[in-house]
Amino acid sequence: MEKRKLKQLPHRKHFISSMAKNIIAAFCVLCFSLLMGMIGYHCLFNIGWVDSLLNASMILTGMGPVDKAETDGAKLFASFYAIYSGVAFLTSVAVLFAPVLHRYLHKFHMDVEE
């Protein structure tokens, strides 16, 4: 059995750079999702921009809707936006934690066997 050489932990600058890139990516996904929800709520629910922001952010974080959907189009939008929001929010959280988990695995020299 061959002994593997243990590599050194990647430099802290690499980790910070990776973390910064992932924070920006997650922020962009969340901003895009929030903007898409605001436009949908504003157009289909016929509510103001501030109320649209409130509804979109409440759905995006999983808290639930604030205003009731009156039309079928608004109900369909709210349904699909809620499904999309759950996936988008959890994905952005996973993107945020990926560099931390990667560094943890490097630090303790855990190898994943295929």
C-alpha positions in Angstrom: 0.0 0.0 0.0 1.4 3.3 -1.0 1.6 6.2 1.4 0.2 9.4 0.1 2.0 12.7 0.7 -0.1 15.1 2.7 -0.5 18.3 0.9 -0.3 21.6 2.8 -3.5 23.5 3.5 -4.1 26.1 0.7 -3.1 29.6 1.6 -5.6 31.8 3.5 -5.6 34.2 0.6 -7.0 31.4 -1.7 -9.7 30.7 0.9 -10.7 34.4 1.2 -10.7 34.8 -2.6 -12.9 31.7 -3.0 -15.2 32.9 -0.2 -15.5 36.4 -1.8 -16.4 34.9 -5.2 -19.0 32.6 -3.7 -20.5 35.5 -1.7 -20.8 37.6 -4.9 -22.4 34.6 -6.8 -24.9 33.9 -4.0 -25.7 37.6 -3.7 -26.3 37.8 -7.5 -28.6 34.8 -7.5 -30.6 36.2 -4.5 -30.8 39.7 -6.1 -32.0 38.2 -9.4 -34.6 36.1 -7.6 -35.8 39.0 -5.6 -36.1 41.2 -8.7 -37.9 38.5 -10.6 -40.4 38.1 -7.7 -40.8 41.9 -7.3 -41.7 42.3 -11.0 -44.1 39.3 -10.9 -45.9 40.6 -7.8 -46.0 44.1 -9.1 -47.5 43.1 -12.4 -49.8 40.2 -11.4 -50.9 41.3 -8.0 -51.3 45.0 -8.9 -49.5 46.1 -5.7 -46.8 48.8 -5.2 -43.0 48.2 -5.4 -42.5 48.2 -1.7 -45.3 45.6 -1.1 -43.9 43.6 -4.0 -40.4 43.6 -2.3 -42.1 42.5 0.9 -43.9 39.6 -0.7 -40.9 38.5 -2.8 -38.5 38.5 0.1 -41.0 36.7 2.4 -41.5 34.0 -0.2 -37.8 33.8 -1.0 -36.8 33.2 2.6 -39.7 30.7 3.1 -41.8 32.7 5.5 -44.9 32.7 3.3 -47.0 35.2 1.3 -48.3 38.5 2.7 -50.9 39.4 0.1 -53.6 37.1 -1.2 -53.6 36.1 -4.9 -56.9 37.2 -6.5 -56.5 36.0 -10.2 -55.5 32.7 -11.6 -52.4 34.2 -13.1 -51.3 35.6 -9.8 -51.9 32.2 -8.2 -49.8 30.4 -10.8 -47.0 32.9 -10.5 -47.0 32.6 -6.7 -46.9 28.8 -6.9 -44.0 28.7 -9.4 -42.1 31.5 -7.6 -42.4 29.7 -4.3 -41.0 26.5 -5.8 -38.2 28.4 -7.5 -37.5 30.4 -4.4 -37.0 27.4 -2.2 -34.4 25.9 -4.6 -32.7 29.3 -5.2 -32.4 30.1 -1.5 -31.0 26.7 -0.5 -28.6 26.7 -3.5 -27.2 30.1 -2.5 -26.7 28.9 1.1 -24.9 25.8 -0.3 -22.7 28.1 -2.5 -21.8 30.2 0.6 -20.8 27.2 2.7 -18.9 25.3 -0.1 -15.5 27.0 0.5 -15.8 26.4 4.3 -16.5 22.7 3.8 -13.8 22.4 1.2 -11.3 24.0 3.6 -12.5 21.7 6.4 -11.9 18.6 4.2 -8.4 19.9 3.3 -7.6 20.7 6.9 -8.3 17.2 8.1 -7.0 15.5 5.0 -10.2 13.6 4.3 -10.2 11.8 0.9 -13.4 10.9 -0.7 -13.1 7.4 -2.3 -14.9 6.7 -5.5 
